Amino acid sequence: SFWTYIITNQKKGTFYTGHTDDIGLRVEQHISGHFGGFSKKYGLKHLVWFEEFDTRDEAFTRERRIKEWRRQ
């Protein structure tokens, strides 16, 4: 399985959208600060949404579509 997910730092805070083949590990990596860059800079540690897909391409396509959304 592959997953598209959204993490945040607080209610109405900063969001990050990504995709992975191991949602549990990926969330742990965000919580521990394993990744540098955007998610670590803004303290994004709270999983608020995820969706499962059969293929990596489907998960990636969903991620790209979400990243086109306006915040409103």
N, C-alpha and C positions, 0 to 999 in steps of 0.2 A: 504493500500500500504506500501511497504518497499523500502528503498533507500540505494544504495551504493554511497559513495561520496568521493571526494578528496578536501582537503583544503590545502592552502599554506600560506606563509608569504610574498612572493614576487616572481617576475618573476625569474625562475630558482633557486628558494630557496628550502626550506625544505617542504616536502609533508607529509600529513597524510591521510590515507584511512580508512574509517569506514563504518558502516551501522546503520540504524535507522528506526523507524516507523514514525518519525515526522521530516522531513528534515528542516523545518523552525525553530522549537524549537532547534534542534541540532546545527544549524549554530549560532543561538543566544547564545547558551551555550558556544560555542567556542569563539565567539567574546567577551563575558563578562568575560571569564577566569574561568567559572564555573568548568571546569575540571582541575585538577592538572595534573602533568606529562608532557608527550611529547608535546602535543598541546599548553599548556600554556607556557612551557619553551621556545619554539621557536616562540611564537606569531603567531600561525596559525589561521588566521581570514578571509581568502579570499576563498570562495567556487569557485572552478575552473571547477568542473565536477560533475555530478550526473546522476544516472540511476535508473529507477523505476522497481520494481519487485512485483509479486503477493504474494510471500511468504518470510518469514524471512530467510528460508533456502537458497533460491535463492540469496538473497542479501548477505548473509554471504559467500556463495560459491564464488560469484563474488569478494567480498572483498579479500578473501584468494588468488584467482588467481591473482589479481592485485598486491598483496603484494609479489608475486613470481617474478614479472617483474624486469628486470634490468633497472636502471635509463636511460640508453642510449635509 
